[in-house]
Structures are given as structure tokens and as C-alpha cells.
Amino acid sequence: MTNGQMPYKLATIDLGSNSFHMIVVQIDAFGQVTILDRLREPVRLGGGLDAKGNLSLEAQQRAVDCLRRFGERIRDFPSENVAAVGTNTLRLTKNSREFLHRAEAALGHPIAVISGREEARLIYLGVSHSLAKDQQGKRFVMDIGGGSTELIIGQGFEPLHLESLRMGCVSSTLAFFPDGKLVKACWDKAITAALLELRPIKAAYRAIGWESATGASGTIRAVKKVIQQIGLAPYGITLEHMYRVRDMMIEAGHIDKLKLPGLSEERKPVFAGGLAVLIAVFEALKIDRMLVSDGALREGLVYDRLERYQHDDIRDKTVRAWQQRFQVDQGYAAAVHLTALKLFNRCRDDWKLPSHLAELLGWAADLHELGLAVSHSSYHKHGGYLLEYADLPGFSNEEQRWLSVLVRTHRQKISSKLFGLLNAEDHQNALYLCVLLRLAVLLHRSHKEVAPRIERLRVGKNRVELRFADDIRAKKPLLLADLEREQVFLKAVKVELVF
């Protein structure tokens, strides 16, 4: 949406390692959310990874077919009213770009891959909005996905501690319950492996503590339902309950002989791995009792988008926090930001730049001196590295790559190889943004808030022509020298700078 208006309808899609989920919601003038539709399909994407980390054609086809069905429901939605994210399997898949092209074409909307900690943040947001508003104290929230498990401690709507561990119901089942075996030795190995994964964080989490524990998504809901159907408890999950369910599965010996009340045929193939992970978390973190939430990642995406529409974008908060953390000169960065956006607006139509790229250019301007906190020498390289590999709340992996490329190329020699971090069809636009950021930085080289006034700016496909209001040859010899040097750098990437 634009101008801060609320969307009438919003759709969010979670491309999980086990299942794909979509919800469609309606939002009224007061920001109240009403769910209109829920769709879920067990795609088993995580089971399609081969030994080399590539996603099989069969798994890709299952996913594309599902997304095509989802796409029919939201075909008329503007893309700004659709938030689709990929999680653990797409983080690990080596051929994810190839798949994402097909997936986006089927869905009809862009798909972003998010980091594990960003997934955890969104899960907490979805769960916390589903809980009673008067609930006080710290909350422990967890979600077991197909390939990862997210553990969060937060208070109110704010996550305080986030972890994403590489263990899930699909990966654990494939690794420790081969061919459907459910014998005790399989359980011992699965739980031990999960405990080892938890070992680096368990002391810190137990020391922080919490007043309530809540679980989200398919595995935990399935465990709760089985416990209810067996008659162990009307609600909630305890370790004793789960041990009883595990023993019943061991008695069955094999998935073909398993008949657990409340366990659907769809969930059965990955239930053992998910239960083993949940048992390990209870044991490691000394959890007494866990309740189950209806909210999860897709609900978190809804509230995240609502915050953006209400001008409370977590990405802006992240940029401000990073400026403070790395002691960026915020006044100077704001001046570069403003000049970069002015240049963007003057070139947008001629270069056919998508409007959303203005945000990325602005954030790159805000953070372009980030690397100075590491070293003055080659600081653009340090800044680019930090932006590529750090956890930036609110940003997708692709957005971080854009920021990394722009900061890495904002000065000195431009290496065209760096644009390889982005999709091939984005390379030209990335070069355009790179040129705009470089010019904005160059015009503020003296760290003054007011840049020399540009009387005329003309651009062609590979040409930028500047005319300044003042005679820079006579009045600004240092700016002249900088522009002459910039001509050489831009010529190397086939961009002509004329002034």
C-alpha cells in the first residue's frame, strides 16, 4: 500500500520445509485483523534435498504446483499486499535461485528467503499477538519446523533473545527413523542429537528464565492433539505426557503399525522426529508445561506488514540501531541519504527504476560508513561484509545482499563480480544505484550537509551528464579532481560520466 493506508486484504505465505501455509486476512480502518482464509499443503520440501544440497526436480514440482494453487486465490492482489517467505530448506538449497524463479512465476508474487533469526522474530510476533494482552512477564516461545527449530524469549511484543537451530521434524525423522522404524535405539539417537544441538544455548536460556512457555505450528499442535485424544490432559503439554506417547510409538515398532488417536495420516511420516526434538527441548531447558498458540510465522508476517504501513518499519529501527552500534555519523549519513534519493527521483523514469529500490538506496546511504568501526583502510569492504553476513531484523537475505553490494561498491574500484550476489536481471539496476550512491557520497566528500547544486542531470542507459550551478573548475578544484577520478572508475564498468 502507499501513503500509509491500511490494505483491505493482505496475504502471507510461509514456504516451510514440511508444509506451505497461506492465510488471507482483512484489515479494517482501525487495524483490526480478521482471517478470511487458511490454506495448507504438505509439500515436504526438506525431504527433496540431495547429498549436494540441491533441491530435486520432484520436490520443486510439488512446491510449484502448490504455489500455483495458492496463486489462484491471490491473483488479483497487488504484490505489496502479499508477503511470501522461504525458510530453512531454501536457506540451505544451493539451487534456490533457479527454484525461486519458477516459484515466483507460479505464485504471481515475489518470494523472499529469510534468515533463521528473522524467522524466529516473526514467529514471536505472531504468537505474542495471539496471546492474552494482560499476560505479564517473559515468554518462552518455540516453533518446530521441517528443518529448523526457533527458540525465543520475549516480553510483550518484543523478542529479547532469538535462536534458530538446525533440527526439525523432517530432518530428524530422515536422519534417525529410517524406513519408518520406531525402536528405542532410534529415539535415543534422535534425542541425543537434539540435546547436542541445544547444548550451546541451554545455560543462557535457563539463566534468563520465563514465566510462560508457548509452542506454535504443526508438530507442537499435533503433539497436543494426541495427548488430548489419549486422555492424558485436556490441554497443555508436559514431559511426562510426551514420554507416554513415545513409549506407545516404541511399542508399535514401525510407522505402518502406529495408531495414535488424533494423529493424522498427513502428519504421521514426520511425527517421530518432531516429538524427539520437543522432548529434547523440554529436557534441556527444564520446561514444566507448554501451552499451544494459534499464531505462528504467517501471522507474524501480517503484523510485521501492518507495522510497515503504520510507519513503524522494523528495518528503519534496525538501521538506526546499527548506526548507533557502529558510531556512524548520523547527520552526515542523513545528508548523503537525502542527496541519493534526490538523484534517484531525477533518474527514476529514464532508468525505469522500481520505486522500492529507493528504500534500499536510502538504507545503503545510512550505512555506507559502517566499516569505519572496523578499519579506515578498505572500510567499504568491511561494511559490505558485515551487511552480507550479520542478522538484520526485518531484512530478507536478498535485501541484505543489495545493501552489501551497494556499500561494497560505493567507493574505489567497482568489481562487476560483486553484482553476482544478486539475481542476473537485477544487475543493471544495481549498477544504477551504485552510481547514484557514489555520486551522493562524492558530493558530500567534505562532510558538509549541503551538496553543490546540480543545475542539470541527464542520464542515458550508460551515461550520466551533470551540470553544476557553480563553476567547479574555478571554485571547487577538489570536487573537480574527485569527478575526474570517478570518470575513470565508472568507465571501467562502461558508464560514461560527463560534467
Summary of the structure (lengths in Angstrom):
residues: 499
radius of gyration: 25.6
end to end distance: 38.4
largest distance: 90.2
contacts: 1706
relative contact order: 0.09
helix: 54%
strand: 16%
